[in-house]
Amino acid sequence: MSTQRIAVHIDTSKTQEVRVILNKDGVVFQREVKHENTKAQEVLILIEELCAEHHVRISEITEVTVEVGPGSFTGLRVGVAVANALGTLLDVPINGKKALATPIYS
C-alpha cells in the first residue's frame, strides 16, 4: 500500500469555471474547464483525467478538500456534494477550505 499523500481539491466557487487540483506528495497539478451549467458533470471527469494523467488511481487518494466560499450557493453545493461522496466512498478526510486560504499546498 502506498504511503504517498495524494490530495484532491475541488473548486466550483466560480460561476463559469470548475477547477480540480491534485497534490501528489507536494507536487501540484491543476486542471480547469470553463462551463456555465455543467459543473456537476465536469468535476468527476476532471478528477478522473487528472489522476490518469499523473498515474494516480482514485483509490490512492488520501484526502479531499473543497472550496467553501465565497461563491454561488449552487456552485459551492456541487463541489461539497462531490467532495462528500468521494471522501465517503474512499473513507478519507474531507475538509473545507476558504477561497482566501491556500488550498492543499501546505
C-alpha positions, 0 to 999 in steps of 0.5 A: 500500500502506498504511503504517498499523500495524494490530495484532491481539491475541488473548486466550483466557487466560480460561476463559469469555471470548475477547477480540480487540483491534485497534490501528489506528495507536494507536487501540484497539478491543476486542471480547469474547464470553463462551463456555465451549467455543467459543473456537476458533470465536469468535476468527476471527469476532471478528477478522473483525467487528472489522476490518469494523467499523473498515474494516480488511481482514485483509490490512492487518494488520501484526502479531499478538500473543497472550496467553501466560499465565497461563491454561488450557493449552487456552485459551492453545493456541487463541489461539497456534494462531490467532495462528500461522496468521494471522501465517503466512498474512499473513507478519507478526510474531507475538509473545507477550505476558504477561497482566501486560504491556500488550498492543499499546498501546505 
